[in-house]
Amino acid sequence: MQNETLLKREGLRVLAENLGLVSAERFIALMRREQFDYTEWQRELFKDLPLDTFLRDADRYRREVTAKA
């Protein structure tokens, strides 16, 4: 498991690569500003995604990240 510093660094990298720097900053500001239930947010985000697809994608991501390290 990654330590918190590495996890934050990787999270910021993923956000910046996928959203761009400005949108990544806006996303972080939005998440900090709003009070929300992260667990409920995830349920809504992934509600239509079959479990096998989620697990396959998570495993693919893990392998990609591991290969880069």
Buried (B, 14 or more C-beta within 10 A) or exposed (E): EEEEEEEEEBEBEEBBEEBEEEEBBEEBEEEEEEEEEEEEEEEEEEEEEEEEEEEEEEEEEEEEEEEEE
